[in-house]
């Protein structure tokens, strides 16, 4: 009997031995590639029973070309490179790994926030340039008593709220699916999106990228924010209209931005954000620790193994027509 074929379309890990062993124990055979285009994915995975992907485009065309595929699992929390509707219509589960790096991302969001509030990156650069005085970052303001706004209230922003509880901040959140009990337990007040923009001294983005959130932080949104506000984004770059953000930072509509994600990744060397003293940009690294990588690779393979054994996947993000 032919073994189920599992294809990894693309990855950037040093080893996939962990995935290979888990798939082998489930009775499957793993094939790995480094696809970057639709045609390359189709060539590699047309006859697969399960697909693991990272950044490759898993479009409707790709999905239709994989008639045997039962599940697509992404090495990530977000699934914005996968056509969920096409997968549902073809009866294919799409799964993510929602919990592999919540500690890392929440820490990174807080680190970016602290960097921006204290202007640490700029301050350090001034010391290296021979300007060793606190006056180069005037004015700075006390955090205690300020308002931290959370855009989204899933696992990561809840952990941010838990970790920031000792800073003496008022915390508010906007999420259409907000868990009222969880918010109450963490001392977070639910607000509208407009109120979030107007009231936040620090605004940390943690929502998924979809049709309703793409460029939700646009020129109009920045006009509603305080000129002293700090924006942090560790979610997806396209949640923010980058050109509008550059303008808002340049014009003083908001004070600072700490970004781990940008609309184009890797960020272009000539991106104006990199020339602004009031923007701190890191290379989509919030998720990373050695422990997070190992956990992600293991959980992706375990999800595929469940489906190969005829079980329901643990973390589907769609509702396929089976």
C-alpha positions in Angstrom: 0.0 0.0 0.0 1.3 3.4 -1.0 2.2 5.7 1.9 0.4 9.1 2.3 2.6 11.8 0.8 3.3 14.9 2.9 4.9 17.8 1.2 6.7 20.8 2.8 6.5 23.5 0.2 9.0 25.8 1.8 10.9 26.3 5.1 14.0 28.0 6.5 14.9 25.7 9.4 18.3 24.0 9.7 16.7 20.6 10.1 13.3 19.0 9.5 14.3 15.7 11.1 11.7 16.1 13.8 8.9 16.5 11.2 10.2 13.6 9.2 10.1 11.2 12.2 6.6 12.3 13.3 5.3 11.8 9.8 7.0 8.4 9.5 5.5 7.2 12.7 2.0 8.2 11.4 2.6 6.1 8.3 3.4 8.9 5.9 6.4 9.9 3.8 7.8 13.5 3.8 9.1 15.4 0.8 10.6 18.9 1.3 11.1 21.7 -1.2 11.9 25.4 -1.3 9.0 26.7 -3.5 8.4 30.4 -4.0 5.7 30.5 -6.7 2.3 28.9 -7.4 3.8 26.8 -10.2 6.5 25.5 -8.0 4.1 24.4 -5.3 1.8 22.7 -7.8 4.8 20.9 -9.3 5.9 19.6 -5.9 2.5 19.0 -4.3 -0.1 18.1 -6.9 -0.4 14.6 -5.6 0.1 15.2 -1.9 -2.2 14.1 0.9 -1.1 16.9 3.2 0.8 20.2 2.7 3.0 22.1 5.2 3.9 25.6 4.1 5.6 28.7 5.4 5.6 31.7 2.9 4.7 30.1 -0.4 1.4 31.3 -2.0 -1.2 28.7 -1.4 -3.8 30.2 -3.7 -7.1 28.9 -5.0 -5.3 27.7 -8.1 -2.8 25.8 -6.0 -5.5 24.2 -3.9 -7.5 23.1 -6.9 -4.4 21.4 -8.2 -4.1 19.2 -5.1 -7.3 17.0 -5.3 -6.0 14.5 -2.7 -4.9 17.0 -0.1 -6.8 16.8 3.2 -5.0 19.4 5.3 -2.7 22.4 4.9 -0.7 23.4 8.0 1.3 26.6 8.2 4.4 27.2 10.2 2.9 30.2 11.8 -0.1 31.7 13.7 -1.3 33.8 10.7 -2.6 32.1 7.6 -2.8 35.1 5.2 -0.9 33.3 2.4 -3.6 30.6 2.2 -6.9 31.0 0.4 -9.3 29.8 3.2 -12.4 30.0 1.0 -11.0 27.8 -1.7 -9.8 25.3 0.9 -13.2 25.2 2.5 -14.9 24.6 -0.8 -12.6 21.7 -1.6 -13.0 20.1 1.9 -9.4 20.9 3.0 -8.6 21.8 6.6 -6.3 24.8 7.1 -4.5 24.8 10.4 -2.1 27.1 12.2 -0.1 26.8 15.4 -1.6 29.5 17.7 0.4 29.0 20.8 4.0 28.2 19.9 5.5 31.7 20.5 3.0 33.7 22.6 5.6 34.3 25.3 8.2 35.4 22.8 5.9 37.8 20.9 4.4 39.3 24.0 7.9 40.0 25.3 8.9 41.5 22.0 5.9 43.8 22.0 6.7 45.0 25.5 10.3 45.4 24.6 9.4 47.6 21.6 7.0 49.6 23.7 9.7 50.2 26.4 12.2 51.1 23.7 9.9 53.7 22.2 8.7 55.1 25.6 12.2 55.6 26.8 13.6 56.3 23.3 16.4 53.8 24.0 17.5 53.1 20.4 17.8 56.8 19.7 19.5 57.5 23.0 22.1 54.8 22.5 22.8 56.1 19.0 23.4 59.6 20.4 25.9 58.3 23.0 27.8 56.5 20.2 27.8 59.8 18.3 29.4 61.6 21.3 26.2 63.3 22.6 25.9 61.9 26.1 23.1 63.9 27.6 19.5 63.1 28.6 18.4 66.3 26.8 18.6 64.6 23.4 15.4 62.7 24.1 13.4 65.5 25.8 10.5 65.3 26.5 10.0 61.9 28.1 6.9 61.2 30.2 6.2 58.9 33.1 4.4 55.6 32.2 2.4 55.2 35.4 -1.1 56.5 34.9 -1.0 56.2 31.1 -3.3 54.1 29.0 -2.2 50.9 27.1 -4.5 50.0 24.3 -4.6 46.5 22.8 -5.9 45.9 19.3 -7.1 42.3 19.6 -7.6 40.3 22.7 -6.4 36.8 21.9 -3.6 34.8 23.6 -0.8 37.3 22.9 -2.4 40.5 24.0 -3.8 38.8 27.1 -0.3 37.8 28.0 0.9 41.4 27.4 -1.8 42.7 29.7 -0.8 40.1 32.4 2.9 41.1 32.1 2.1 44.9 32.1 -0.1 44.7 35.1 2.6 46.0 37.5 3.3 49.2 35.6 0.3 51.2 36.9 -1.3 51.5 33.5 -5.0 51.7 32.6 -5.6 49.0 30.0 -8.2 49.0 27.3 -8.9 46.7 24.3 -10.8 46.4 21.1 -11.8 43.1 19.7 -15.1 42.2 18.0 -14.9 38.7 19.7 -13.6 40.0 23.0 -14.0 37.6 26.0 -15.6 39.8 28.6 -14.7 37.5 31.5 -11.0 37.4 30.5 -10.9 41.1 30.2 -12.4 41.6 33.6 -10.0 39.2 35.2 -7.0 41.1 33.7 -8.4 44.5 34.5 -8.9 45.4 30.9 -11.8 47.7 29.8 -13.5 46.8 26.4 -13.8 49.9 24.1 -14.8 50.6 20.5 -12.1 50.9 17.8 -12.5 54.7 17.7 -12.2 54.9 21.5 -9.1 52.8 21.4 -7.5 55.2 19.0 -8.4 58.3 20.9 -7.6 57.1 24.4 -4.4 55.1 24.0 -1.1 56.5 25.0 0.5 53.3 23.9 -1.3 51.1 21.3 -0.1 47.5 20.6 -1.5 45.7 17.6 -2.3 42.0 17.9 -5.1 41.3 15.4 -5.0 39.0 12.4 -4.7 40.3 8.9 -7.9 39.8 6.9 -10.2 41.8 4.7 -11.6 43.8 7.6 -8.2 44.7 9.2 -6.1 45.4 6.1 -4.9 49.0 6.5 -7.3 49.6 9.4 -4.6 51.8 10.8 -4.7 54.5 8.1 -4.6 58.2 7.7 -8.0 58.6 9.3 -7.0 56.4 12.3 -3.8 58.3 12.9 -5.7 61.6 12.9 -7.7 60.3 15.9 -4.6 59.3 17.9 -2.8 61.5 20.4 0.3 63.3 19.1 2.2 61.7 22.0 1.0 58.2 21.2 3.3 55.2 20.6 2.2 52.5 18.1 3.6 49.0 18.4 3.0 46.3 15.7 4.0 42.6 16.2 1.0 41.3 14.2 1.1 41.7 10.4 2.5 44.6 8.5 -0.4 45.2 6.2 -2.7 45.9 9.2 -1.0 49.3 9.0 -1.1 51.6 5.9 2.7 52.1 5.9 2.7 55.2 3.8 0.1 56.8 6.1 2.3 55.8 9.1 5.4 57.3 7.6 3.5 60.5 7.1 2.0 60.5 10.6 5.5 60.0 12.1 7.0 62.6 9.9 4.3 65.2 10.7 4.1 64.5 14.4 0.6 63.1 14.3 1.9 60.3 16.5 5.2 60.3 18.5 6.8 56.9 18.0 6.4 53.5 16.3 7.9 50.1 17.2 7.5 47.6 14.4 8.5 44.0 14.0 6.4 43.7 10.8 6.3 45.7 7.6 4.2 45.6 4.5 7.1 44.3 2.5 9.3 41.7 4.1 12.2 41.8 4.4 12.0 45.5 4.7 13.6 47.4 1.8 16.9 49.2 2.6 15.4 52.4 1.2 12.2 52.2 3.2 11.7 55.7 4.8 10.9 54.1 8.1 14.5 53.2 8.5 15.6 56.8 8.3 13.2 58.1 11.0 14.5 58.6 14.5 11.0 58.0 15.9 10.7 54.5 14.4 12.3 51.3 15.7 12.1 48.4 13.2 13.0 44.8 13.8 13.0 42.0 11.1 9.9 40.0 12.0 11.8 38.3 14.8 9.3 38.6 17.6 8.3 34.9 17.4 11.9 33.6 17.6 13.6 31.6 20.3 15.2 28.2 20.0 12.4 26.7 22.1 9.7 28.3 19.9 11.2 27.0 16.7 11.3 23.4 18.1 7.8 23.7 19.4 6.5 25.1 16.0 8.1 22.3 13.9 6.8 19.6 16.3 3.3 20.9 16.5 3.0 21.4 12.7 4.0 17.7 12.1 1.7 16.5 14.9 -1.3 18.2 13.3 -0.6 16.5 10.0 -0.2 13.2 11.7 -3.6 13.6 13.3 -5.2 14.0 9.9 -3.3 11.0 8.5 -4.6 8.9 11.3 -8.2 10.0 10.4 -8.5 12.3 13.4 -9.9 15.8 13.5 -7.1 18.4 13.6 -6.6 20.4 16.8 -6.3 23.9 15.4 -8.4 24.3 12.2 -9.0 27.9 11.2 -11.7 27.1 8.6 -14.8 24.9 8.3 -14.3 22.7 5.3 -17.2 21.1 3.4 -16.4 17.4 4.2 
